[in-house]
Amino acid sequence: MKGLYRPRHNRMIAGVCAGLAQRFGMSAGTVRLLFVLSCLLPGPQFVVYLVLWVMMPNEDRYMASTR
């Protein structure tokens, strides 16, 4: 099972969508598109993105903790 972390490469803003895409085996572009489309709906999508940005470890920190 892959971990959930923000990769160093393939980032646009913070790497949240790229990390989610890696974790669930999807394309980063698909996850980004789904996020942008979800922002058109009412709800706390942007707040969830910010929380994930803070909570998801960076790739370097994740790799150091799994050793």
Residue pairs with C-beta under 8 A, 6 or more apart in sequence:
2 22
2 23
3 23
3 62
3 66
4 19
4 20
4 23
4 56
5 19
5 56
5 57
5 58
5 59
5 61
5 62
6 14
6 15
6 16
6 18
6 19
6 53
6 56
6 57
6 58
6 59
7 15
7 18
7 19
7 22
7 59
8 15
8 58
8 59
8 60
9 18
10 18
10 28
11 18
12 18
12 32
14 49
14 53
15 56
15 58
16 49
16 52
16 53
16 56
17 28
17 31
17 32
17 35
18 28
18 31
19 56
20 26
20 31
20 52
21 27
21 28
21 30
21 31
22 28
24 31
35 45
35 49
38 45
39 45
39 46
57 65
